[in-house]
Amino acid sequence: MARMREVKGYDVPAGGTFELKPGGAHLMFVNIKAPMKEGMTVPATLRFQHLGEFKVEFQVRPLAGGERHGH
């Protein structure tokens, strides 16, 4: 059984891409103040070691296949 563990960052090669997806590399929001509901957008800031900060918005969607993990 795979377990989730905190990762301080991901390596993204210069000029490369990095995909976040359920069951693989992903972001987890912790200590949220209210439940996230499908359809809402969540603002976040991504921090890159050499490029600085980028403000982004994530749309809350159900997991593919209806998977539920309690978070």
N, C-alpha and C positions, 0 to 999 in steps of 0.2 A: 504494500500500500504506500503510495506517495504521500508525503507530508509537506505542507507549506512551511516555508521558512523565510525570514526576512532577508532581503538582498539589498544592500546599500546602493547599488547601481548596476547598470548594464553597460557593457562595452558595445558601442556602435562604431563600426569602422568609418573612417573619413570617406564621404561620398556613398556610403552604404545605407542600408535600411535595416530596421528592426521591427518585428511584428509582435504585438501584444495580442494574446488570444486565450480563451478559456482552456484550461488543461496544459497550458504552456506558460511562457513568461507573461505576467499580468501585473496590473496595479491593484492594490487593495486599499481602500479608504478605511481608516480606523478613527475611532473617537468622533464619529459624526454626531451632530446635534439632533437630527431628525431622520426618519427613514427616507430612503430614496425611492421615488415612485417612477414606474415606467413612463417614459416620455419627457421627463424633466431633464434639464441640462445642469451639469455640475462644473463650475469653474475650477481650474487647477493651474499650477505653475510647474513646468518641467525645467529642471536645472541641468545644464550641460557644462562639463568641466571647462571646455575651451570656448564655447559659444555663448555662455551666459544663460539667462532665463527666457522662457517662452511661455506666454499665457495661452492656455487652450481651454476648450470646453468639451466635456464628454456628455453624450446622450445616454441616459439610463435605458437599457433594453433588457429583455429577458435573455437568459442563456439559450443557446441553440439546443434543441432537443428537450427543452423544459427542465434541464438539470437544476437542481437546487442544492446549495451547500450551506445554507443558513447564514450567509453574509452577503 
